[in-house]
Amino acid sequence: MFNKKEDNEAEEKPSKRNSSSIAKKDFVIHFNDDHIVIKKGDVVNVPEKYLPNLKTEGVI
Amino acid sequence: MGLSSNRIVYGIHSMAPYRRSDDTPYGIFKVLGGGAIAFSAETEKLFGGSNKFAWASESKTIDSTFTATVKSMPDFLFELYLGASIVKTASAALGSILEVLVNVSGTTLVSATGVVGLTIKAGSEADLKDGKYVVKAVSATTVDVYVLSDIAFDKGVDAVYEDDLLKITATPLTIVAATAVTIPNFGLELTGGVGAIAMVVGDTAQAQVAASHGGVSEMTIGQSQTNFPEHGIVALSAKRADQSLFEIEMFKAVGSGFPIALEETVYSIPELTIDLLYDECVNAIAKITATAGEASSC
């Protein structure tokens, strides 16, 4: 669940997104203007730069 | 021709310690509460027979001490009387990172897979807040930040503690590789390492930050190489109405310690106790120079 900058989503390049994973646990990304709340079972749809973090944290 | 004018000494004007190696001054104390030189002799008295009073007396050792009450705290006060090593940071309108972020517990927080630095965020310097900052890994890729005083939380954007543990981050900050994350409202940012972020939960690091300032002195006390330097002192009483001067020069002084009081609504006024030693170079402990004023002759 990506709850910030929705208005700008159209501007994001498709390659910068990953929407194929299901969150294995709750997690919050708080990075500058981004505050992204991920709930277990949600489809993870976050900027690509956060994917390594989510892998490390065992979210995806 | 009559009697000379009485030599009357009043008050204290200044006290200037100087280096014995070349006589250059450390500085000058001007905000003084007082200074007193004291010679305390131990005597050996000879009693004998039925006489209740001593037949003779000889001085044995003489304890020579200078005590001073100082009401200001220049750097050299700490250097001379606490053996402190001093690091000065020049004035900086945009603030300073006085001590860079270094690991305290564990080794992963400040690392290539953690945070590579705490820096001032360009354009947000006005939001800097002075203090000791502690960064703690709360997961493999997130950190919380703590500050050990809120004394400067009113600088720039106001800040508040988030909890009783002095945390300033409402939500743990995500550390992203090779990218800076802002510590909101504090004018600082943490830059992620170059590799995949993977810190050990609980690892901590600390840094010291100064907001816009006119110069900072960091005086470290109690190091293993602590030394209390011998020095000379020139102290003067206040200049009298008749323009007379009274100066005491102490050639070889050494002090070791004074209290630093932080009391509610009270100025910190330490009292120095300084031993005066025999200076073999000048064959003396001290010298008094009393200068009569021009208007003092009768």
Interface residues (C-beta under 8 A of the other chain):
Chain A: V28 I29 H30 F31 N32 H35 K49 Y50 P52 N53 K55 T56 E57
Chain B: S139 A140 T141 T142 T169 T171 P172 L173 T174 I175 V176 A177 T179 V181 T182 A196 I197 A198
